[in-house]
Amino acid sequence: MGVVDLARWQFGITTVYHFLFVPLSIGLSAIIAGLQTTWLITKAERYLALTKFFGKLFIVNFAMGIVTGLIQEFQFGMNWSAYSRFVGDVFGVPLAIEGLLAFFLEATFLGLWVFGWDRLPKGVHLACIWLVAIGTQISAYVILMVNAWMQHPVGYRLDPATGRIELTDFVALLTNPTAVEAGLHTAAACFLTGGALVAGVAFWHLARPGAPAHVLAAFRSAARVGCSVVLVAALGVAITGDSMMKLMTSLQPVKVAAAEGLFHTEQPAGFSLLTLGNVAGDRELWSFRVPEVLSFLATGSFSGKVEGINPLQQQYAATYGPGDYVPNVPVTYWSFRLMIGFGMLAAFLALVGLLLLRRPGLLANRWVPRVALTVPFLPLLANSFGWLFTEGGRQPWLAFGLFKTADGVSPGTTAWQVWFSLLAFTVVYAVLAVVEFGLLRRLARHLPGAAEGDPPAGGDDSGGGDARRAGDEADPDEADRPMTFAY
């Protein structure tokens, strides 16, 4: 691989890895704020225990997101300095806002929330975690503004003397329709991710033997909250995804065509359930399509026209000059479907989880804890494939129609330099992954109210399950028995 390919791999790895933590932080912060609000309203101790229990998971994840986010931003100066010079006047403003406003808002009030238990008035303390949740949303949207500009450049002028882009309209950057749609879609995906983690951890505890009745009551509440959040968020993802599809058709039709393996313009166009192409990925060999569905998804009309890859390639070549303007079709096609598939599977399992809560006896099934452990990973996979589709489908452009990816690499950078930093980052990230997973696993296994030295929940899968689950019908007053939890 050449320098461009290696630099793309490095940026892709750092971005996808960083975004494993971002949606969890955004989703968990809002869910935790909701749990603490419920505790203040109802005075039910189980909600306080859940707030602190999932608060620990959030703190670990937030810290890891900071570390990986800083490394990600270094990429612009390491391997992509040519692009940074070209677009720095546009990117400088939102990145400064993200760093100086959103990040400090999150970090400051998270510190107050962590160390403010029993020191701040309850209302003020609750406001701190809500400000953290708001700060994560602001931070995410500001970053999405930058990415949306790369997908759909607005509010700029090209200085012919310097060959650089200058920002002329910050409001246009702020209200870029691509940023608005992506912000709503990403927010819904983040809630789906946070809800899946809460649901997965809760069901794992509910299916394991040994927990007292008041702890089981707390995790039943957590499971209901997590599954409900996943289902509502999945509906939001579907609605915003449909809106993004229509916007994408008007702004980046070749991405839509590549996502469907549609090489020739069709009216109406069918949605591909399975398309097989040649090895080069530039010709369809066989496909199975649902008639007219793609036309509706792309245009809002079952008889709408959807342009194909081949005529779009000719159009772009006439506009921008000779070259290949088609993204990698197999990667775009399959990442689009895997994004949708993993998200739908998470929503389906959340629905099954709500049904299981109505039949507690089914929680004794040995598959419940195993499936519960997979639930938090499904939205993470959907998010990762979503970014792969979004960024891969934009190629060969860094800024669509303005600046090609091949022109953005730092001058003088050699392949071995990128190889070295790529391997170094990969090793460091692998170590961080082990640390993150180990910490989350350790914290998630401890029951709310358990001291650090107490044994974790679980033990042997055999035996004790029926006796433990008999506590499900215990005195309801015990469900709100005070539970201690120390940071």
Buried (B, 14 or more C-beta within 10 A) or exposed (E): EEBBEBBBBBBBBBBBBBBBBBBBBBBBBBBBBBBBBBBBEEEBBBBBBBBBBBBBBBBBBBBBBBBBBEBBBEBBEBBBBBBBBBBBBBBEBBBEBBBEBBBEBBBBBBEBBBEBBEEBEEEEBBBBBBBBBBBBBBBBBBBBBBBBBBBBBBBBEEEEEEEBBBBEEBEBBBEBBBBBBBBBBBBBBBBBBBBBBBBBBBBBBBBBBBBBBBBBBBBBBBBBBBBBBBBBBBEBBBEBBBBBBBBBBEBBBBBBBBBBBBBEBBEBBBBBEEBEBEEEBBEBEEBEBEEBBBBBBBBEEBEBBBBBBBBBBEBBEEEBEEEEBBBBBBBBBBBBBBBBBBBBBBBBBBEBBBEBBEEBEBBEEEEBBEBBBBBBBBBBBBBBBBBBBBBBBBBBBBBBBBBBBBEBBBEEBEBEBBBEBBEEBBEEBEEBEEEBEEBBEEBBBBBBBBEEEEEBBBEEEEEEBEEBBEBBEBEEEBBBBEBEBEE
